[in-house]
Amino acid sequence: MPAPVPAIATLPRLLQPWTLAGGATLRNRIAMSPMCQGRAHDGLADDYHLVHYGARALGGIGLAIVEATAVHPDGRIGDGDLGLWDDRHIAPLARVAGFLRAHGATAGIQIGHAGRKANSAQRIAPSALPFALGDPAPRALAAGELPAVVEWFAAAARRAAAAGFQVVEVHAAHGYLLHQFLSPLSNRRDDAHGGDRDGRMRLPLAVVAAVRAALPPAVSVFVRISATDWVAGGWELDDAVAFSRAAAALGAELIDVSSGGSVPKAEIPVRPGYQVPFAAEIRRQAGIATGAVGRIAEPGMAERIVVEGLADLVLLGTPLLREPAWAQRAARDLELANPLPAR
């Protein structure tokens, strides 16, 4: 006979279900962090993406967040990025989202624009500052163009909902377009979308609001941010707290807390769990759920993060690339006989 399914109360916290405000219930607190694969053609998902994400759903994760998906063709990090700038992208992604849901995982997708870090001749940014020495300078966006940028994100969000995704994550981290507006290292504007922190947050918050408005209530909005640029005079934790509090007021449900990306050679003290303290502080000060990501590889560490209230969700990158059934090993390591029953 199969082993009995343990009562929820006896499950380790990492493996307990978590219901989002929109109504989707994650079967556990383990999420696949969005990681670019570079396998799409003209932004279209194919069998590679179905198998790649589907394998992690079969492996037992609670949430799969599909990799950075471009809201505009010129906003791709690389030519192989997925896209949601056109309705023809909906059906291929719907196959992926449908498979994830059918096999017990909540389906999420990250939407973004790479700005000055895009692999495009038509790079745009808040200011005409290249990312690295020798890079072409991007074109600074005129104030009159910014509503169109907001609409790119809103339209992509609508397509994500049409494809059946239950979570849409706005990418405002890693030195890409929205982070470029947030950071004083890349935003030197002297209009209403630059200057002090409130001005620099204006466009990214408009995107969060527009994405929330574009989605039905059943779809939750997450936002990935960099909590710090790791450079003096850049975006810092207190800025991240202020932004997270404002995003929460606009309907964001979780802040996915990463760091860095604004400059090419920041000194980042990478070590196991090095970004977890940022997630903990944002959760405490901004009053919003957070996701912890970055060098979290062992189930014991992941369990401690949620038990100690440092974050509400643990996002894994490389560990899930190496081991699609990481969640099943976590269950074994945490001494459960059958922790991940099918829905």
C-alpha positions as CSV (number, residue, x, y, z in Angstrom):
1,M,0.0,0.0,0.0
2,P,1.2,3.6,-0.7
3,A,2.5,5.5,2.3
4,P,-0.2,7.7,3.9
5,V,-0.2,11.4,3.1
6,P,0.7,13.3,6.2
7,A,-1.6,15.9,7.6
8,I,-0.8,19.5,6.6
9,A,-0.1,20.5,10.2
10,T,2.7,17.9,10.4
11,L,4.5,19.0,7.1
12,P,7.6,21.1,7.3
13,R,6.8,24.7,6.6
14,L,8.6,24.6,3.3
15,L,6.2,21.9,2.1
16,Q,3.0,23.4,3.4
17,P,0.5,24.9,0.8
18,W,0.2,28.6,0.5
19,T,-2.8,30.3,-1.1
20,L,-2.3,33.6,-3.0
21,A,-4.7,36.5,-2.8
22,G,-6.0,35.6,-6.3
23,G,-7.0,32.2,-5.1
24,A,-4.2,30.0,-6.6
25,T,-2.8,27.6,-4.0
26,L,0.8,26.7,-4.3
27,R,1.3,23.1,-3.1
28,N,4.5,24.2,-1.3
29,R,6.8,27.2,-0.8
30,I,9.3,26.0,-3.4
31,A,9.4,28.1,-6.6
32,M,11.5,27.9,-9.8
33,S,13.2,31.2,-10.3
34,P,13.0,32.7,-13.8
35,M,16.1,31.8,-15.8
36,C,16.7,32.7,-19.4
37,Q,17.2,29.7,-21.6
38,G,17.8,31.4,-25.0
39,R,15.9,28.7,-26.9
40,A,13.0,30.6,-28.3
41,H,12.6,31.6,-32.0
42,D,11.0,35.0,-32.6
43,G,9.8,34.9,-29.1
44,L,7.8,31.6,-29.5
45,A,7.8,28.8,-26.9
46,D,8.2,25.3,-28.2
47,D,8.6,21.7,-27.0
48,Y,11.9,22.6,-25.3
49,H,10.0,25.0,-22.9
50,L,7.2,22.5,-22.4
51,V,9.7,19.8,-21.3
52,H,12.0,22.2,-19.4
53,Y,9.3,23.6,-17.2
54,G,7.1,20.5,-17.2
55,A,10.0,18.4,-15.7
56,R,10.1,20.7,-12.7
57,A,6.4,20.5,-12.2
58,L,6.6,16.8,-12.2
59,G,9.5,17.1,-9.8
60,G,7.1,18.7,-7.2
61,I,7.7,22.4,-7.1
62,G,4.9,24.7,-6.0
63,L,5.4,27.5,-8.5
64,A,7.2,27.7,-11.8
65,I,8.0,31.2,-13.0
66,V,8.8,31.1,-16.7
67,E,11.9,33.0,-17.7
68,A,12.1,36.7,-18.6
69,T,9.7,37.2,-21.4
70,A,10.0,40.3,-23.5
71,V,7.2,42.9,-23.7
72,H,8.7,44.3,-26.9
73,P,10.9,42.7,-29.6
74,D,13.7,45.3,-29.0
75,G,13.6,44.6,-25.3
76,R,15.1,41.1,-25.4
77,I,18.2,40.3,-23.4
78,G,19.1,37.9,-26.3
79,D,17.5,36.8,-29.5
80,G,16.4,33.5,-27.9
81,D,14.2,35.2,-25.3
82,L,10.5,34.3,-25.1
83,G,8.1,37.1,-26.0
84,L,4.6,38.3,-25.2
85,W,4.6,41.3,-27.5
86,D,2.2,39.7,-30.0
87,D,-0.9,37.6,-29.7
88,R,0.7,34.7,-31.6
89,H,2.9,34.1,-28.5
90,I,-0.2,33.2,-26.4
91,A,-1.0,29.7,-27.7
92,P,2.6,28.2,-27.4
93,L,2.8,29.5,-23.9
94,A,-0.6,28.2,-23.1
95,R,0.7,24.7,-23.7
96,V,3.4,25.3,-21.0
97,A,1.0,26.9,-18.5
98,G,-1.6,24.2,-19.0
99,F,0.9,21.4,-18.4
100,L,2.2,23.1,-15.2
101,R,-1.3,23.4,-13.8
102,A,-2.3,19.9,-14.8
103,H,0.7,18.5,-12.9
104,G,0.2,20.4,-9.7
105,A,2.4,23.5,-10.1
106,T,1.1,27.0,-10.1
107,A,2.1,28.7,-13.4
108,G,3.9,32.0,-13.4
109,I,5.7,34.1,-15.9
110,Q,8.1,37.1,-15.7
111,I,7.7,40.0,-18.1
112,G,10.4,42.6,-18.8
113,H,12.4,44.9,-21.0
114,A,16.1,44.9,-21.0
115,G,16.5,48.6,-21.9
116,R,20.2,49.5,-22.3
117,K,21.2,45.9,-21.8
118,A,19.1,44.6,-24.7
119,N,20.6,42.7,-27.6
120,S,19.2,45.3,-30.1
121,A,20.4,48.2,-32.1
122,Q,17.4,50.1,-30.8
123,R,18.4,50.2,-27.1
124,I,16.4,52.6,-24.9
125,A,17.0,53.8,-21.4
126,P,16.0,56.6,-19.0
127,S,19.3,58.3,-19.9
128,A,21.8,58.0,-22.7
129,L,24.3,56.1,-20.5
130,P,25.8,52.8,-21.7
131,F,25.9,49.9,-19.3
132,A,29.6,49.1,-19.8
133,L,32.6,50.9,-21.3
134,G,32.5,50.3,-25.1
135,D,28.8,49.6,-25.3
136,P,26.7,51.8,-27.6
137,A,24.9,54.5,-25.8
138,P,21.2,53.9,-25.6
139,R,18.6,56.4,-26.7
140,A,17.1,58.3,-23.8
141,L,13.3,57.9,-23.8
142,A,11.3,61.1,-24.2
143,A,8.6,61.8,-21.6
144,G,5.9,61.4,-24.2
145,E,7.1,57.8,-25.0
146,L,6.7,56.5,-21.4
147,P,2.9,55.8,-21.6
148,A,3.7,53.4,-24.5
149,V,6.3,51.6,-22.3
150,V,3.7,51.1,-19.6
151,E,1.2,49.8,-22.2
152,W,3.8,47.3,-23.5
153,F,3.8,45.7,-20.0
154,A,0.1,45.9,-19.6
155,A,-0.5,44.2,-23.0
156,A,2.0,41.5,-22.2
157,A,0.2,40.9,-18.9
158,R,-3.1,40.5,-20.6
159,R,-1.6,38.0,-23.0
160,A,-0.1,36.1,-20.0
161,A,-3.5,35.8,-18.4
162,A,-5.0,34.7,-21.7
163,A,-2.3,31.9,-21.8
164,G,-3.5,30.7,-18.4
165,F,-0.7,32.0,-16.1
166,Q,-1.8,32.5,-12.5
167,V,1.1,34.8,-11.5
168,V,2.7,37.6,-13.5
169,E,6.0,38.9,-12.3
170,V,7.2,42.4,-13.3
171,H,11.0,42.4,-13.8
172,A,12.4,45.5,-12.2
173,A,15.8,44.1,-11.2
174,H,19.2,43.2,-12.6
175,G,19.9,46.5,-14.4
176,Y,17.1,46.1,-16.9
177,L,14.8,48.9,-18.0
178,L,12.6,49.4,-14.9
179,H,15.7,49.0,-12.6
180,Q,17.4,51.6,-14.9
181,F,14.7,54.1,-13.9
182,L,15.0,53.2,-10.2
183,S,18.8,53.5,-9.9
184,P,20.5,56.9,-9.7
185,L,23.5,55.2,-11.4
186,S,21.5,54.9,-14.6
187,N,18.7,57.5,-14.3
188,R,20.0,61.1,-14.7
189,R,16.8,62.6,-15.9
190,D,15.7,66.1,-14.8
191,D,12.0,65.6,-15.5
192,A,9.2,64.0,-13.4
193,H,10.7,60.6,-14.0
194,G,14.1,61.3,-12.6
195,G,15.8,63.2,-9.8
196,D,14.8,62.1,-6.3
197,R,13.6,58.6,-5.4
198,D,9.9,59.4,-5.9
199,G,10.6,60.6,-9.4
200,R,12.8,57.6,-10.2
201,M,10.1,55.2,-8.9
202,R,7.3,56.9,-11.0
203,L,7.6,54.8,-14.2
204,P,8.2,51.4,-12.5
205,L,5.2,52.0,-10.2
206,A,3.1,53.0,-13.1
207,V,4.0,49.7,-14.7
208,V,3.0,47.8,-11.6
209,A,-0.3,49.6,-11.4
210,A,-1.0,49.0,-15.1
211,V,-0.2,45.3,-14.9
212,R,-2.4,44.9,-11.9
213,A,-5.3,46.7,-13.7
214,A,-4.8,44.6,-16.8
215,L,-5.2,41.3,-15.0
216,P,-8.2,39.6,-13.6
217,P,-8.4,39.4,-9.8
218,A,-7.5,35.7,-10.0
219,V,-4.0,36.4,-11.3
220,S,-1.4,37.6,-8.7
221,V,1.2,40.2,-9.4
222,F,4.8,39.7,-8.2
223,V,7.7,42.2,-8.7
224,R,11.3,41.2,-8.9
225,I,13.7,43.9,-7.6
226,S,17.3,44.4,-6.9
227,A,17.5,45.3,-3.2
228,T,20.9,47.0,-3.7
229,D,23.2,48.0,-6.6
230,W,26.2,47.0,-4.4
231,V,27.7,50.4,-5.3
232,A,28.1,53.5,-3.2
233,G,25.6,56.1,-4.4
234,G,23.4,53.6,-6.0
235,W,20.0,52.0,-5.2
236,E,20.0,50.8,-1.6
237,L,17.9,48.7,0.8
238,D,16.0,51.7,2.1
239,D,15.0,52.6,-1.4
240,A,13.9,49.0,-2.0
241,V,11.7,49.1,1.1
242,A,10.1,52.3,0.0
243,F,9.4,50.9,-3.5
244,S,8.1,47.6,-2.1
245,R,5.7,49.5,0.2
246,A,4.4,51.5,-2.7
247,A,4.1,48.5,-5.0
248,A,2.1,46.7,-2.3
249,A,-0.3,49.6,-2.1
250,L,-0.8,49.2,-5.9
251,G,-1.7,45.5,-5.6
252,A,1.6,43.7,-5.8
253,E,1.4,40.6,-3.7
254,L,5.0,39.5,-3.4
255,I,8.5,41.1,-3.9
256,D,11.0,38.7,-5.4
257,V,14.2,40.0,-3.8
258,S,17.4,39.8,-5.8
259,S,20.3,42.3,-6.1
260,G,22.8,43.9,-8.4
261,G,23.0,44.3,-12.2
262,S,23.3,48.1,-12.5
263,V,27.0,48.1,-13.1
264,P,29.3,45.5,-14.7
265,K,31.8,45.0,-11.9
266,A,30.1,45.5,-8.6
267,E,31.8,43.7,-5.7
268,I,29.1,41.3,-4.5
269,P,29.7,39.1,-1.5
270,V,28.2,36.0,-3.0
271,R,27.8,33.2,-0.4
272,P,24.9,30.8,0.6
273,G,21.8,32.8,1.3
274,Y,23.5,36.2,0.8
275,Q,20.3,37.9,-0.4
276,V,18.0,36.5,2.3
277,P,18.6,39.4,4.8
278,F,17.2,41.8,2.2
279,A,14.1,39.7,1.7
280,A,13.7,39.6,5.5
281,E,14.0,43.4,5.9
282,I,11.6,44.2,3.1
283,R,9.1,41.7,4.5
284,R,9.4,43.3,7.9
285,Q,9.5,47.0,7.0
286,A,7.2,47.1,3.9
287,G,4.6,44.7,5.1
288,I,4.5,42.6,2.0
289,A,5.3,38.9,1.3
290,T,8.8,38.3,-0.1
291,G,10.6,35.6,-2.0
292,A,14.2,34.8,-1.2
293,V,16.6,33.8,-4.0
294,G,20.3,33.3,-4.5
295,R,22.7,30.5,-3.4
296,I,19.9,28.6,-1.6
297,A,20.7,24.9,-2.4
298,E,20.0,22.8,0.6
299,P,16.5,21.9,1.9
300,G,17.5,22.7,5.5
301,M,18.4,26.2,4.6
302,A,15.2,26.7,2.6
303,E,13.1,25.3,5.6
304,R,14.8,27.7,8.0
305,I,14.1,30.7,5.8
306,V,10.3,30.1,5.9
307,V,10.2,28.9,9.5
308,E,12.0,31.9,10.8
309,G,9.8,34.3,8.8
310,L,12.7,35.6,6.6
311,A,10.6,35.1,3.4
312,D,7.4,33.5,2.4
313,L,8.7,31.7,-0.7
314,V,12.0,30.2,-1.6
315,L,13.1,30.5,-5.3
316,L,15.7,28.2,-6.7
317,G,17.7,28.6,-9.8
318,T,20.8,26.5,-10.5
319,P,19.7,23.7,-8.0
320,L,16.6,23.1,-10.2
321,L,18.6,23.1,-13.4
322,R,20.8,20.4,-11.9
323,E,18.0,18.5,-10.2
324,P,14.5,18.9,-11.5
325,A,13.1,16.8,-8.6
326,W,14.8,18.9,-6.0
327,A,11.5,19.2,-4.2
328,Q,11.2,15.4,-3.8
329,R,14.7,15.3,-2.4
330,A,13.8,18.1,0.0
331,A,10.9,16.0,1.2
332,R,13.1,13.0,1.8
333,D,15.8,15.1,3.6
334,L,13.1,16.6,5.8
335,E,12.0,13.1,6.7
336,L,8.6,12.8,5.0
337,A,7.3,9.6,3.5
338,N,5.0,11.1,0.9
339,P,5.0,14.9,1.1
340,L,4.0,15.9,-2.4
341,P,0.7,14.3,-3.3
342,A,-0.8,15.0,-6.7
343,R,-3.7,17.4,-6.6
